[in-house]
Amino acid sequence: MTGIPDALVVGGGLAGGALATALASAGRKVVLFEREAGQHHKVCGEFLSREAVLYLAALGIDPLALGASRIHSLRLFSGHRLATVELPFPALSLSRRVLDRALLDRAAYAGADIRLGARVQSLEFVAGDWQVRLAGGETWTARSAFLATGKHDLRGWPRPSGMQSDLIGFKMHFRLPPEQVAVLAGHVELTLFPGGYAGLELVEHGVANLCLLVKRTRFEALGQQWDALLANIAQGCRHFGERLQGAVPCWDRPLAVASIPYGYVRSKSDGIWRLGDQSAVIPSFSGDGMSIALHSARVAAACYLGGSSTSFYQRQIAHDVAIPVRCATLLSMLCVNPVGKKLIGWGAERLPSLMSVVAAATRVPSGALRRTGLDFV
């Protein structure tokens, strides 16, 4: 790339990759900085709802061609209670390791300058321009900057606490026995347990993704031991134990992230374009985190290319996602509460159709999706 870039993008996840693709496709000079040097995993439920799939299609990415698994139903376990419901939309599941790389490759193909292994030390507004300083001392300057670092804050640009900030998130991929792969196929399973909840679904190549959230105090009571946590969940839910019986972990230890500000929604601009989890954080059980990331990228690109301000963009995103984020966070708080957990399990078992209502209430509204110009029904 020659000349001064128009935009700097910090973070190479879904939001950053989608934004870089959109701007580069429109002829803008974009430089994207991703701290990891190669493909890597992230703490994520890895659930792609219909709107996420449509956003990806608009960027030229087909998750099925990348090996994504199809999901048609949700199973909810609470103790020994079981409720099953067909999802109100077709869904897919694909690992972030594969999907993020596909987006970065797409952005590079569109003309964006992708800098892998580039750890950003600071981001500052200096004399009317944005300046990024990398760990090695290299600096880049542009008129606009986009912050898309996901669940991790960039030093100097913190997010406040959310409505529910006392959970620790874990993720582990497992190779399940063939009989358990067959039982899990086509389903996402949500298990409620004391102090948390866990989601299990197949991603590509028959691998199962386990993503769970647990209250910090609960994890400490179990000696802060991953194996003890899994054993405790399995003890209270035999279905969970059956799924992991004979399962082989794909990594030596799980990925983890703490102090996630669930329920956080930024409505006022601080001068920078904030995307994805830097703009709004929805609990993982809703399955809409990746959709929000892609939605924020598309809205930001439209606002930027149309000459709108960061303030206008931030108000628009807050308007679009505030209600589903709040609904999902309140439900998440119920899931980790003993009484709330029982009520959810009891209600889902007797009125499984309520789960479809919950799924609809915790998604980006159809009106906001249609405004982006895609054919959402």
Phi, psi and omega in degrees: 000133178248150180086171180285132181293155175279327186214144173248132180242122180257110180117128183249033176275203182300310183295314181296316180294319180293318179295315180298321178297314182296315182290317179295322178296334179272006176092008179275148176274116187235135172241126180247133180249122177238125187292332179276143184277341182213189179300140182206160180268158177223154176292113185193147177287340175062034180257127180249110177282176184301318181295324177296319180296321179291321176298318179294321179299323179295337178266002179086023182242128178248105181303326180297323178293340178268001177102012183301149176267144177276143178230128181238345186219156175246132170249129178247122178249131173224102189065238178257008176278146179223132174228135180235138179213143174290136177292146181282009180204153175288142183224164179225168175220130182212139183294147178296331179302317180281315186292315180299318180294322178298321179292319178295321177297321179294319179296318178296319179298325179286346177117001179286148177268108184263119180252099179275150182071021181257100182272117181280124179272323182207154176224120185222153175262112187234118175051045175086359179232161175265135183236125175255131175245126181271166183301328180278359179101348180294141180238147176230145182229142177204167181285333183227151179222142181237129182256115184222054185268013175066225184283350182259131179278146172274137182305130181093351181228061184284156170259149176287170177295152177263191179292333182221096186242017186253020182255149172251132180259135178234153176214136176213138172265139180232149166260113183271157172300150183308321182293328178283327174300317180296320180290322184281334185309131178083359183236152162248130183250125179249119181250123175267131178223165182304116177086010180178189177205156185225141177245137180226131179202159178278141171249213182286156175061027177073009177279143179256135177261122173253117177236123183225156178235136181219143177296141183304318181296325179292318180294322178295323179295338178264019177075016181055039182247123181301312181297323179293324179295313180298318180296321180295319178295316181297327179296325182269347181218105185295330179297319178297315179298321179296319181299320185267359177295117181081004179288146180248119179294143182276343181230163180294325181213157180286157169282151182214149174212139183239167176056043178286125184277068179299136182095352179289130173221122179270124180253342180243142181280144171249022175100343182247155177277112180258129183241158174057226181295346175282349180250324180201140183235113180257140179305145187299328185297338182291334181072017183245007181299317181290327176296317179297320178299313181291324177296315180298323179295318181292319178294318179298318179298316180296317180294315181297311182292334179272358177087012178283161182274165174296328179296317178297314179301313184295322177295322181295314179296317179300319178297321184288321192246352186302315183292309179298325178294317180294316179299314182295323182290320177297320177292323177298320178294325176293322183299327183264003177262132184306314180291316180298321179300316180294318180296318180295315179297316179296314181293320181293325181291321184270329181229070183300337179297339178297333180293329176292323177295317178298317180301319180291323184287341183252024178243159175300129184302148182299326179297319178294323179292316180297328180298337180282351176098001178268162185272079177266138179248000000 
